[in-house]
Amino acid sequence: MKSILRTFAVLVLTMATTGLFAQQGRGMRNMSPEDMATTQVETMKEIIKINDKEEVKVKEIFLKYSKEQQKEFQAMGPDGDREAMRAKMTEINKKRDAELEKVIGKERLEQYTKEMEQRRQERSSNRG
């Protein structure tokens, strides 16, 4: 049951992160990894109220994986295989989430994930 919940949480956070990218259009792809990490940290501060010590560690994690994602986007190119890219981003996000969980804990990561999913759903319903 725990593995199912963890898998679900990772999937939801992956979708939420993808939704964050989609919300800002292709502009997120053009953001620097530093700007992406800052945006993600600010959102996390808003949702789960991370402290200053956590903020430093969380930003390092987001920056590390934002750089990895940017590298993959560049390698894939604008006309790359979307399914392959989605699979790669899911893999990167799972590694990122495992590191985030060590810093902020499982419950707070799930809270953040849940809120991000709700925001993604609201954006989707507002578009259509």
PyMOL commands that set and color helices and strands:
alter all, ss='L'
color gray80, all
select helices_A, chain A and resi 2-23+27-30+33-48+52-76+82-104+106-127
alter helices_A, ss='H'
color red, helices_A
deselect
rebuild
show_as cartoon
